[in-house]
Amino acid sequence: MKKDYIALGLMSGTSGDGIDASIIKSDGKGKYEVILNKYVKYNDQLFREIHALRDLVNTKKDLIKYSKKIINLERKITLFHAEVVNEILKKNSID
């Protein structure tokens, strides 16, 4: 009996403009099928926050100085990713 696996992956590149999402079905060895490839743009507010903070952080001291802003932005990005996952799963009828 052959078992297939379904995996959803997300990534955000260095451009910081959005996320790429993919769903694949695989036997776990070498055979795979792409079910979905989708790009989701960050909303304007999140895009501005990412790039404004990126421009502020240039040294290790900046990481400390802006740590609260980094933590807050990290949370917003994580929630955005979760929203995208929920939307994809719902639209593609995947548990």
N, C-alpha and C positions, 0 to 999 in steps of 0.2 A: 504494500500500500504506500503510495507516494503522498507526501505531505507538502503542501504549498504554504508559504508564508507571505503575509502582506505587511509592508513597512512604509511608514510615512516619515520623510525627512525634511528638515528645514535648514536653511542657511541664509545668512545675511553677509554679503561681501563687504569689502573695504569701502565701497562707494557710499554705504549707509543710506541707500534710497528706498530699500524695501527688502522683502524676503522672497526667496525661491522655495517652493514646496514641490515635492515629488512623492508619488505613491507608486511603489512597484510590487509586483507579485513574483515570487521566486521559489525555486525548489531548495535554495540554500547552498547550491553547489556551483551552478554556472548558468543555468537557464533562468531567464527573467523576462518579465513583460512590464512595460511602462503603462501604468493605468492613468496617471495624471502628471503633468508638469505645469506649474502655475506660478506666475509672478504676482506678488501683491505689494503695491506701493505703500510706503508709510504715509499716514495722513500728514498734512502740512505742519501741524504743531509738533508732532513727534520728529519729523525730519529736521525742523529748525532746532529743536532741543539737542538732538544728536550732534549736529554740526557745530552748534554754539559751544557745547561742552568739549567737543573734540579740539576746537581751537584754543580752549583754555588750558588744556592739559598737555604740557610739554616736558615736564620733569617729574621725578619721583615725589618731590615736595608738592607739586600740583595735585598728584593723586591723593595726598593727605588733605591738602587744603580744600579740595572739591569733593571729598569722599561722600558727603551727604547728598550732593547733587548726583554723583555717580550712582549711588544706591537707589535714589528715587527714579532716575532714568532707567536703570536696569530693570526695576519693577515694571515700569510702563512698557518697555520693550517685551518683557516676558508676558505680560497680559495681552499685548498685541499678538504675539505668537500664538497664545492659547486661543484667542478669538479666531484666528485664521484656521487653526487645527479644527476647532468646533465647526466652523463654516464648511470646511472641506469634507469632514466626515458626514455632516448632515446632508450636503448636496450630493454626495456619492453613496449614500446609504451604507456606510461602513460603521460597524460597531467598534 
